[in-house]
Amino acid sequence: MYPGVVTKIGQDGTFQVKWDDAGNRRESHYVQPDFMKKVTVFKDYKVGDIVEAVFPEDGDMYAAEVTKINSDGTFQVKWDDLDLDGGPEESPCKPKEMRYPPIPCDKLEAGKKYKGRVTAIRDFGAFVDIGAEREGLLHISNIASEQVSNIYDYLEDDQEVDVWIMGTNHDGKFGLTMMESRVDWGPRPPPADLGTFANLDPKEWHKGIVRSLSSWGAFVTVTLEDGTTADGLVHLSQLREGFVDNVEDELSAGQEVQVRVTSVDLETNTMSLSMKEPYDKNVGALRQNVDLTSFESMASDKFITGKVSSIAPFGAFVTVRSDDG
């Protein structure tokens, strides 16, 4: 693909494009829409902005400062390095020949808001350019508070979106969210050794801080008494007794919670947590040697009175009596 400007719309649905640098080619061509991609050019630079711009002598980009906004739509920039091949101290530059210096990934802060541009859409999410050294991932679960079944109903290529830095990894990767409530506070540490957590009693409670929220639950940083920390997932079904429709109605990022470690998978280095009371298998369990013959002849459409003896994650145990007691 080559850069160009649409100068005319053809009657057959094609577009006449005038090339920025025609070279030995024709100055313009009619192009089918399928072979075109819209490019958004930022034009709102201000005097004093630090930018990178194309130096006219060699065509490479160098650091400069905007000193003036010219009447023809160009920007006058003053080059930081005046020894650039003996070139001019200042030059007029077109907006498409300028950009803000990429933001170093280690300077990104969780919770900070950016304007971004969607560069690619996948079934699992979208990649967004916020002007950093690399693009961030906007996961499908962080686009809207409701469940997103079809990402294309919410986003399109080259769309401008408001996003927050959800969290950063030690390897420079970072996640984005379109919901401020799902910000992941602080850089994510390297994967923790979960060996210590694998031996914990699942009935014991531990202190935790909600790190981030997703549509299926909450990620919580658990801290043991000796200071050892690791992240685990409290699934939506483990937030409390009863049905939970929206995790954001129950928790918020940064909230202190009490959790139990219910399982640890050392192969995948993942940990499952619960905020529900531990279930005692002995309570409400079916009695051994109970004679159930009195219930065999009972009609299936008959209602009888019962008493809830215990509640488990998968349901409830109920004690009932037959007509003869």
Rosetta blueprint (number, residue, H / E / L):
1 M L
2 Y L
3 P L
4 G E
5 V E
6 V E
7 T E
8 K E
9 I E
10 G L
11 Q L
12 D L
13 G L
14 T L
15 F E
16 Q E
17 V E
18 K E
19 W E
20 D L
21 D L
22 A L
23 G L
24 N L
25 R L
26 R L
27 E L
28 S E
29 H E
30 Y E
31 V E
32 Q L
33 P H
34 D H
35 F H
36 M L
37 K L
38 K L
39 V L
40 T L
41 V L
42 F L
43 K L
44 D L
45 Y L
46 K L
47 V L
48 G L
49 D L
50 I E
51 V E
52 E E
53 A E
54 V E
55 F L
56 P L
57 E L
58 D L
59 G L
60 D L
61 M E
62 Y E
63 A E
64 A E
65 E E
66 V E
67 T E
68 K E
69 I E
70 N L
71 S L
72 D L
73 G L
74 T L
75 F E
76 Q E
77 V E
78 K E
79 W E
80 D L
81 D L
82 L L
83 D L
84 L L
85 D L
86 G L
87 G L
88 P L
89 E L
90 E E
91 S E
92 P E
93 C E
94 K L
95 P H
96 K H
97 E H
98 M E
99 R E
100 Y L
101 P L
102 P L
103 I E
104 P L
105 C H
106 D H
107 K H
108 L L
109 E L
110 A L
111 G L
112 K L
113 K E
114 Y E
115 K E
116 G E
117 R E
118 V E
119 T E
120 A E
121 I E
122 R E
123 D L
124 F L
125 G E
126 A E
127 F E
128 V E
129 D E
130 I L
131 G L
132 A E
133 E L
134 R L
135 E L
136 G E
137 L E
138 L E
139 H E
140 I H
141 S H
142 N H
143 I L
144 A L
145 S L
146 E L
147 Q L
148 V L
149 S L
150 N L
151 I H
152 Y H
153 D H
154 Y L
155 L L
156 E L
157 D L
158 D L
159 Q L
160 E E
161 V E
162 D E
163 V E
164 W E
165 I E
166 M E
167 G E
168 T E
169 N E
170 H L
171 D L
172 G L
173 K L
174 F E
175 G E
176 L E
177 T E
178 M L
179 M L
180 E H
181 S H
182 R H
183 V L
184 D L
185 W L
186 G L
187 P L
188 R E
189 P L
190 P L
191 P L
192 A L
193 D L
194 L L
195 G H
196 T H
197 F H
198 A H
199 N L
200 L L
201 D L
202 P L
203 K L
204 E L
205 W L
206 H E
207 K E
208 G E
209 I E
210 V E
211 R E
212 S E
213 L E
214 S E
215 S L
216 W L
217 G E
218 A E
219 F E
220 V E
221 T E
222 V E
223 T E
224 L L
225 E L
226 D L
227 G L
228 T L
229 T E
230 A E
231 D E
232 G E
233 L E
234 V E
235 H E
236 L H
237 S H
238 Q H
239 L L
240 R L
241 E L
242 G L
243 F L
244 V L
245 D L
246 N L
247 V H
248 E H
249 D H
250 E L
251 L L
252 S L
253 A L
254 G L
255 Q L
256 E E
257 V E
258 Q E
259 V E
260 R E
261 V E
262 T E
263 S E
264 V E
265 D E
266 L L
267 E L
268 T L
269 N L
270 T E
271 M E
272 S E
273 L E
274 S E
275 M L
276 K L
277 E L
278 P L
279 Y L
280 D L
281 K L
282 N L
283 V L
284 G L
285 A L
286 L L
287 R L
288 Q L
289 N L
290 V L
291 D L
292 L L
293 T H
294 S H
295 F H
296 E H
297 S L
298 M L
299 A L
300 S L
301 D L
302 K L
303 F L
304 I L
305 T L
306 G E
307 K E
308 V E
309 S E
310 S E
311 I E
312 A E
313 P L
314 F L
315 G E
316 A E
317 F E
318 V E
319 T E
320 V E
321 R L
322 S L
323 D L
324 D L
325 G L
